[in-house]
Structures are given as structure tokens and as C-alpha cells.
Amino acid sequence: MSDSVPAHDDSTFVVVGVGADGWDGLTPIAQSELTSARVIIGSARQLDLLPDLGVTTIAWRSPMSEHLDAVLTGSSAELARYGGLGGLRIHLLASGDPMFHGLGATIVAAVGPRRVRVIPTVSSASLACARLGWDLADVAVVSTVTADPEIVLTEITDARRVLVLARDATTPARIAELLVAHGFGNSPFTVLEQLAGPREQVTDASADSWDPATVVDPLNIIAVDCIGPRRSPLPGRDESEFDHDGQITKSVIRALTVCALTPSYRQTLWDIGSGSGSVAIEWLRAQPGGAVIAFERDTARAERLRSNAHRHGVSQRVTVCGAAPDALAHAPIPDAVFIGGGLSPVVLDTAWAALRPGGRLVANAVTIETQAILAEWHRMRGDSGESTLRRIAVETAAPLGGYLTWRPALPIVTWAGTKAGDGPVAR
């Protein structure tokens, strides 16, 4: 496929991927595009990779997100001399493939694809797999550029190969520390620096032998060939994996609850009365790209929720709000709703009204009073889409003297329903 410029191309922003090999690694099309530019914006490191093209170059200021927003809206002071964005094509440098955890995707999301042209080069993930002999199609890739290093915990399991896109020179030590703490210390651990550039370096170790004092180039990627316990993305983790005050949805009920919510790609869940956040975290671990809006009135529990989300690698996908029903009015439209605490007719009515057509609502009740609310709700809504009312009792074998007996947990009444209609709604 040719990467020549389309005849109708009228893009405002041209994003050019640049590797550590700099100008020599660019295609003739990319070189020609930059040679014809009037303004090129990139990091100081990226701009240093270019020859003197006789054009205006602008290095990103910190914080980059604010500078980028000013560029995209035409309010950047550096662009004022050109009259803003009117008729001006702005060229921006990105690392590797701009559409792979990169700047290009951010710009397209902000201004739309018709105003952006992207000229990629080989991604760091592709280069790393080429060096390691790994099949990229069978490798998990996570980015710590904007997420906590704990995000690696969502992917590691025995025999899994994982690439971690580093935020900076400190990332390898932090990833090694996390691997050791979670039983993956024997995993082969490779740090690849400045791939394809003249200062490329590949260092092999195991996670538990990595020296945190090792000097690493900020431009690095970490490869982990996981050796350790098998970790499933399916729900039902033991309660001991969550910090809680005793008020937590128990493992078996949690597994049934998350399955009843039918998590799917890029959905938004409202978790009302979130407590420790165990259901929210299991929901996020079961599907990629989704988000949770957690509603919790108790400040201590809300802080505990944040801590649990962080330790399970999903904190960047959890937003903690105040108490329902008041806080529900300002939240994004949910694809699914779980009510685990604070159940009332008002909360049910508000959440059901907000739920998108085709969305799922699951509510659990322990007390007779809240179980009565769900029984009445089922009576009223039984003919409005799918509706199921169940009473779940779980018994676990436990010692009784020198014998075993069954210890019952409090029975749970759960209502699960699908709102009539289908298809997305405006967001």
C-alpha cells in the first residue's frame, strides 16, 4: 500500500513517527513531509534527531498535556506569529507508531480523523519482538506512560509474555519490584533501550536479580517472560486479596454478580455503595478498556477503594464519586449498574432511568427490608425486559470439634435485569 499523500488531504495536523534511529530511519515520504513543514513540534530529544531543515521547531513545554491542548485549539503563543491554525499545517513528532499508545491517537480523539494525517514508523513493541524472537500477536502490551506501573498486574500469569512501555528510567526497577512481590521473581526480565538507535542496548536478567541502581535510558521497553502463579481474569478472587473492613461482597457471590453484569468491551459500570471496590475491580479485570464510576459515601471506604484499585492495576479506570442518589445525576451514562449498598427505591429508580437501553442492572440485598424492595421491584418490572430474582445461599465446610460441618453464609437475594431496547445512546 502506498503512503503517498491523498489528493484530497487537507489535514491540519501531520503526526510523524520517529524512532531512535532518527532521520535515517524515516521513509522518503516522512522525510519529504518534514522538509516541507513550516512548524515542527516535538520533544527536545526528538527534535535533536532531525537535521537542520530551516523550519521553526518548538519543544514541548511541561505539562505537555496543556501545551498540546493549546496547539490543538490554536491558542499556543508560538503559533500566533502564523495567525493561529488558519491555513497552517502543523507537524508533530511522535515516538514510533503514533497510533500505538501514542500521540497520534490522542490528537485524533481530540480533533477527529479528517484533520489528522499520521505517518508511522516501526513501533517499539515490534522492534522488541524482533530482537527477542517473540510473536507480537501473542504478546500482551501495557503502557506505563500514563498509567501506574501496577497496570502490569492485569496481564501477568504463568507462561504469558508481556511488554511494558516505560514512562522513564525508573520504570524497570518498579516493574521488577512488582513481579517479585507477586511471585514472578524467576521470570526472565529484559530491558531494551534506544531500540534501532546507535545507542541501542539490551540487558537480560531475571526480575529478582535486577539491580534497581542500574542506570537505564529513559527510552526503554521491558520484556517479561512470565514464570509464576497462574492468574485468571475471571472473577472470584479471595477476600484476602482486598483490603476491607468486613463489608465486602464474598468471593462466590462476587463471581456470580460480575457474570450477571455481563461485562463487555469499553463499557461503563456504576458501582453504587462500592465499599472496598471488589466488584468494580473484578469487573475491570474481566474486560479491557472499561471504566467504573464508584459511588461511596464513607470517606474511609472510598480511600480503601482507591488503594485496592491501585494494587490491582486498574486505578486509572476508576473514578470515585460521592453518595447515591445525589451523585448519580452528574455521572456518565452507564452500560451496567451494580447496587451493593445503599439500596432504596429512589436509587433503583434513578439508576434504572439512567441505564442505557440494553444495559444490565444487578442489585444484591442481605436484609429483609432491602430484599423486600427487590421483590417489589421484580413484581413491577418483571415484564420490562429480562428480569430474574434469585435467593443464593452458600455453605462452606468448616471444623466442628474433630469433624467437619457446613457453615452457612447469610443468604443473598439478587435481582438482575436487562433494560428493554438495544443499541448505544448519545454520550
TAGI-V88469 format. One record per residue. N is the residue number from 1. RES is the residue in one letter. PHI is phi in whole degrees, 0 to 359 (NA if undefined). NEAR is the number of other ideal C-beta (glycine too) atoms within 12 Angstrom. D_CENTER is the distance of its C-alpha to the mean C-alpha in Angstrom with 2 decimals. Layout:
N:RES:PHI:NEAR:D_CENTER + N:RES:PHI:NEAR:D_CENTER
This chain:
1:M:NA:4:31.90 + 2:S:286:8:33.20 + 3:D:252:21:30.96 + 4:S:291:15:33.79 + 5:V:289:19:33.28 + 6:P:298:11:33.68 + 7:A:298:6:36.90 + 8:H:268:8:35.19 + 9:D:297:20:32.60 + 10:D:230:15:32.58 + 11:S:296:28:29.15 + 12:T:274:31:28.87 + 13:F:239:42:26.22 + 14:V:242:38:26.41 + 15:V:256:47:23.54 + 16:V:247:48:24.96 + 17:G:282:45:23.10 + 18:V:232:44:25.01 + 19:G:266:35:24.93 + 20:A:293:33:26.60 + 21:D:279:25:29.77 + 22:G:64:29:29.99 + 23:W:302:26:32.58 + 24:D:294:19:34.14 + 25:G:274:27:30.94 + 26:L:279:31:30.60 + 27:T:288:23:32.12 + 28:P:304:16:35.28 + 29:I:297:23:33.45 + 30:A:295:36:30.91 + 31:Q:297:24:33.84 + 32:S:296:19:35.88 + 33:E:297:35:33.16 + 34:L:289:39:32.81 + 35:T:296:21:36.60 + 36:S:272:19:37.09 + 37:A:288:32:34.57 + 38:R:257:25:35.82 + 39:V:225:32:32.78 + 40:I:238:38:30.13 + 41:I:244:40:27.21 + 42:G:188:36:25.13 + 43:S:289:27:24.64 + 44:A:302:18:27.95 + 45:R:297:22:27.20 + 46:Q:292:35:26.60 + 47:L:297:29:29.65 + 48:D:292:18:31.76 + 49:L:280:33:31.16 + 50:L:268:32:33.05 + 51:P:286:17:36.85 + 52:D:286:12:38.77 + 53:L:263:23:38.27 + 54:G:69:13:40.21 + 55:V:239:23:37.41 + 56:T:287:20:35.74 + 57:T:242:28:32.70 + 58:I:230:31:30.35 + 59:A:272:21:28.04 + 60:W:300:28:24.87 + 61:R:270:19:25.53 + 62:S:258:11:23.34 + 63:P:283:11:21.13 + 64:M:298:23:20.17 + 65:S:300:18:18.08 + 66:E:290:15:21.37 + 67:H:296:25:23.45 + 68:L:299:31:21.37 + 69:D:299:19:21.64 + 70:A:295:25:25.38 + 71:V:294:38:25.73 + 72:L:292:30:24.07 + 73:T:264:19:26.26 + 74:G:79:23:29.34 + 75:S:263:16:29.92 + 76:S:293:27:29.62 + 77:A:298:14:32.96 + 78:E:294:24:33.13 + 79:L:269:28:33.22 + 80:A:299:16:35.96 + 81:R:295:13:38.67 + 82:Y:259:22:37.64 + 83:G:79:12:37.70 + 84:G:78:21:33.94 + 85:L:270:23:32.19 + 86:G:297:12:35.31 + 87:G:77:13:35.98 + 88:L:266:25:34.18 + 89:R:264:30:31.83 + 90:I:253:42:29.37 + 91:H:256:43:28.13 + 92:L:235:46:24.97 + 93:L:265:44:24.17 + 94:A:226:41:20.81 + 95:S:278:45:20.14 + 96:G:60:41:20.66 + 97:D:272:29:19.12 + 98:P:296:36:17.90 + 99:M:262:25:15.93 + 100:F:242:30:13.91 + 101:H:54:30:11.11 + 102:G:232:31:14.11 + 103:L:297:41:16.26 + 104:G:301:35:17.58 + 105:A:297:24:14.55 + 106:T:296:27:14.33 + 107:I:291:34:18.08 + 108:V:300:25:18.26 + 109:A:298:16:15.86 + 110:A:277:22:18.19 + 111:V:241:26:21.57 + 112:G:94:13:21.40 + 113:P:293:19:22.17 + 114:R:290:14:25.93 + 115:R:262:24:26.02 + 116:V:230:32:24.16 + 117:R:243:34:25.44 + 118:V:243:35:23.37 + 119:I:241:35:25.27 + 120:P:275:31:23.10 + 121:T:238:39:24.27 + 122:V:293:28:23.15 + 123:S:286:32:19.60 + 124:S:296:44:19.37 + 125:A:294:36:17.83 + 126:S:297:28:20.93 + 127:L:297:36:23.21 + 128:A:297:36:21.95 + 129:C:295:27:22.46 + 130:A:296:23:25.82 + 131:R:289:27:26.87 + 132:L:270:28:25.86 + 133:G:76:14:27.07 + 134:W:266:27:23.82 + 135:D:277:14:23.01 + 136:L:302:24:19.81 + 137:A:295:11:19.44 + 138:D:247:15:19.23 + 139:V:241:27:16.85 + 140:A:276:31:13.17 + 141:V:239:35:11.58 + 142:V:234:38:8.82 + 143:S:243:32:8.94 + 144:T:258:33:10.01 + 145:V:298:32:11.44 + 146:T:239:21:9.41 + 147:A:244:27:7.49 + 148:D:294:30:9.86 + 149:P:304:35:11.62 + 150:E:299:32:11.04 + 151:I:300:38:7.77 + 152:V:298:43:10.68 + 153:L:292:43:11.86 + 154:T:284:40:9.60 + 155:E:241:33:11.62 + 156:I:288:42:14.98 + 157:T:197:28:17.98 + 158:D:305:21:21.54 + 159:A:77:19:22.35 + 160:R:276:31:18.81 + 161:R:258:33:18.51 + 162:V:229:45:15.44 + 163:L:252:44:15.14 + 164:V:244:47:13.40 + 165:L:282:39:13.49 + 166:A:280:39:15.12 + 167:R:281:27:15.03 + 168:D:198:18:18.74 + 169:A:291:21:21.69 + 170:T:274:23:20.66 + 171:T:297:36:17.51 + 172:P:304:40:19.61 + 173:A:297:28:21.45 + 174:R:292:28:18.46 + 175:I:295:46:16.92 + 176:A:300:38:20.46 + 177:E:300:24:20.89 + 178:L:295:39:17.90 + 179:L:299:41:19.18 + 180:V:297:26:22.64 + 181:A:296:20:21.72 + 182:H:250:32:20.18 + 183:G:88:21:23.05 + 184:F:245:35:22.05 + 185:G:296:26:24.54 + 186:N:279:22:26.59 + 187:S:293:37:23.88 + 188:P:305:29:25.00 + 189:F:225:42:23.07 + 190:T:240:35:23.55 + 191:V:251:42:22.81 + 192:L:248:38:23.49 + 193:E:247:33:24.45 + 194:Q:48:31:25.52 + 195:L:303:38:25.31 + 196:A:75:33:28.16 + 197:G:264:28:29.62 + 198:P:293:15:32.96 + 199:R:253:20:31.40 + 200:E:300:25:29.22 + 201:Q:213:23:29.09 + 202:V:237:25:27.74 + 203:T:241:27:28.01 + 204:D:259:20:27.97 + 205:A:201:29:27.84 + 206:S:246:24:26.48 + 207:A:301:39:23.79 + 208:D:279:23:26.56 + 209:S:255:18:28.87 + 210:W:291:31:26.66 + 211:D:274:18:28.49 + 212:P:297:21:26.26 + 213:A:275:11:29.07 + 214:T:300:22:28.63 + 215:V:280:16:28.52 + 216:V:235:33:25.65 + 217:D:292:26:25.19 + 218:P:302:24:22.16 + 219:L:270:34:21.46 + 220:N:217:40:20.40 + 221:I:222:51:18.22 + 222:I:251:48:18.32 + 223:A:248:45:19.20 + 224:V:236:47:19.32 + 225:D:258:31:21.55 + 226:C:295:34:20.73 + 227:I:234:26:23.80 + 228:G:171:29:23.35 + 229:P:291:19:22.88 + 230:R:279:15:21.52 + 231:R:239:25:18.31 + 232:S:263:17:17.54 + 233:P:282:27:14.39 + 234:L:286:20:17.01 + 235:P:284:34:17.68 + 236:G:122:26:20.71 + 237:R:295:31:20.04 + 238:D:296:16:23.03 + 239:E:300:24:23.33 + 240:S:295:13:23.92 + 241:E:279:24:20.26 + 242:F:234:34:19.69 + 243:D:282:26:21.60 + 244:H:206:29:23.61 + 245:D:253:16:27.04 + 246:G:100:13:28.17 + 247:Q:270:25:26.68 + 248:I:215:35:23.97 + 249:T:293:47:23.61 + 250:K:294:36:25.25 + 251:S:309:26:23.76 + 252:V:295:24:25.73 + 253:I:295:35:25.36 + 254:R:297:42:21.59 + 255:A:299:26:21.38 + 256:L:295:29:23.66 + 257:T:294:41:21.85 + 258:V:297:41:18.38 + 259:C:296:25:20.28 + 260:A:295:34:22.29 + 261:L:283:44:19.29 + 262:T:46:28:18.55 + 263:P:300:36:14.73 + 264:S:220:20:13.94 + 265:Y:300:13:11.54 + 266:R:56:17:9.72 + 267:Q:266:34:11.90 + 268:T:249:38:12.29 + 269:L:251:49:14.01 + 270:W:268:50:16.60 + 271:D:249:55:17.38 + 272:I:265:45:20.85 + 273:G:71:43:22.54 + 274:S:291:48:19.41 + 275:G:61:40:21.36 + 276:S:286:41:19.60 + 277:G:84:48:16.42 + 278:S:297:45:17.04 + 279:V:292:53:16.69 + 280:A:301:51:13.46 + 281:I:293:48:11.94 + 282:E:297:47:13.68 + 283:W:301:49:12.52 + 284:L:291:41:8.77 + 285:R:291:38:9.96 + 286:A:274:34:12.10 + 287:Q:207:29:10.00 + 288:P:276:22:7.03 + 289:G:80:18:5.42 + 290:G:280:34:7.27 + 291:A:220:32:7.97 + 292:V:236:48:10.86 + 293:I:255:38:13.78 + 294:A:260:49:15.83 + 295:F:246:43:19.53 + 296:E:214:38:21.58 + 297:R:278:24:25.00 + 298:D:278:23:25.65 + 299:T:294:13:24.46 + 300:A:294:17:24.71 + 301:R:292:33:22.57 + 302:A:298:29:19.97 + 303:E:292:21:19.86 + 304:R:296:29:19.79 + 305:L:301:44:16.83 + 306:R:300:30:14.86 + 307:S:296:24:16.21 + 308:N:296:40:15.30 + 309:A:298:42:11.62 + 310:H:296:27:11.80 + 311:R:289:28:13.88 + 312:H:261:40:11.75 + 313:G:79:32:8.67 + 314:V:237:41:6.57 + 315:S:299:30:8.31 + 316:Q:289:26:6.08 + 317:R:248:35:5.59 + 318:V:240:38:9.31 + 319:T:243:30:12.27 + 320:V:259:32:15.63 + 321:C:247:29:18.67 + 322:G:277:24:22.32 + 323:A:277:25:24.56 + 324:A:277:37:25.09 + 325:P:271:30:26.86 + 326:D:302:17:27.16 + 327:A:287:29:23.50 + 328:L:293:34:22.71 + 329:A:297:19:24.57 + 330:H:252:17:22.12 + 331:A:270:30:18.81 + 332:P:300:24:17.05 + 333:I:300:28:18.59 + 334:P:272:40:17.27 + 335:D:269:38:17.08 + 336:A:208:46:17.84 + 337:V:225:51:19.44 + 338:F:240:54:20.24 + 339:I:245:47:23.13 + 340:G:250:46:23.75 + 341:G:210:34:25.75 + 342:G:69:36:27.88 + 343:L:292:37:29.01 + 344:S:207:27:31.69 + 345:P:303:22:33.08 + 346:V:295:21:31.79 + 347:V:298:35:28.18 + 348:L:300:33:28.51 + 349:D:299:24:30.16 + 350:T:294:28:27.68 + 351:A:293:43:24.57 + 352:W:295:36:26.36 + 353:A:294:20:27.45 + 354:A:282:32:23.97 + 355:L:300:40:22.45 + 356:R:292:30:22.19 + 357:P:303:22:24.87 + 358:G:87:24:23.95 + 359:G:280:37:21.43 + 360:R:250:38:21.83 + 361:L:233:47:23.01 + 362:V:233:48:23.66 + 363:A:229:50:25.70 + 364:N:247:43:27.14 + 365:A:223:37:30.42 + 366:V:250:27:32.49 + 367:T:279:17:35.42 + 368:I:299:14:38.27 + 369:E:296:15:37.74 + 370:T:286:28:34.12 + 371:Q:295:26:35.02 + 372:A:295:19:37.77 + 373:I:298:30:35.34 + 374:L:291:38:33.36 + 375:A:297:23:36.68 + 376:E:291:22:37.81 + 377:W:298:35:34.53 + 378:H:296:28:34.90 + 379:R:298:15:38.51 + 380:M:283:19:37.63 + 381:R:251:29:34.63 + 382:G:302:17:35.70 + 383:D:258:11:36.64 + 384:S:252:19:33.62 + 385:G:76:21:31.28 + 386:E:293:24:30.50 + 387:S:213:27:31.29 + 388:T:224:24:31.56 + 389:L:243:29:32.90 + 390:R:228:25:32.94 + 391:R:245:21:34.25 + 392:I:244:29:32.64 + 393:A:238:20:34.52 + 394:V:236:22:33.44 + 395:E:238:15:35.94 + 396:T:235:15:35.40 + 397:A:294:12:38.22 + 398:A:211:13:39.39 + 399:P:295:11:42.57 + 400:L:220:10:45.72 + 401:G:65:7:48.44 + 402:G:265:6:48.84 + 403:Y:238:9:47.23 + 404:L:246:12:43.98 + 405:T:220:13:43.40 + 406:W:267:14:40.68 + 407:R:255:14:38.87 + 408:P:280:15:37.44 + 409:A:273:20:34.41 + 410:L:301:20:34.67 + 411:P:294:21:34.37 + 412:I:245:33:31.53 + 413:V:260:31:32.14 + 414:T:234:40:29.14 + 415:W:247:41:29.11 + 416:A:229:35:26.76 + 417:G:213:36:27.22 + 418:T:250:28:26.04 + 419:K:288:29:26.91 + 420:A:300:18:29.43 + 421:G:99:15:28.58 + 422:D:212:14:25.82 + 423:G:92:12:23.77 + 424:P:287:15:21.30 + 425:V:245:18:22.52 + 426:A:297:8:22.32 + 427:R:241:13:19.36
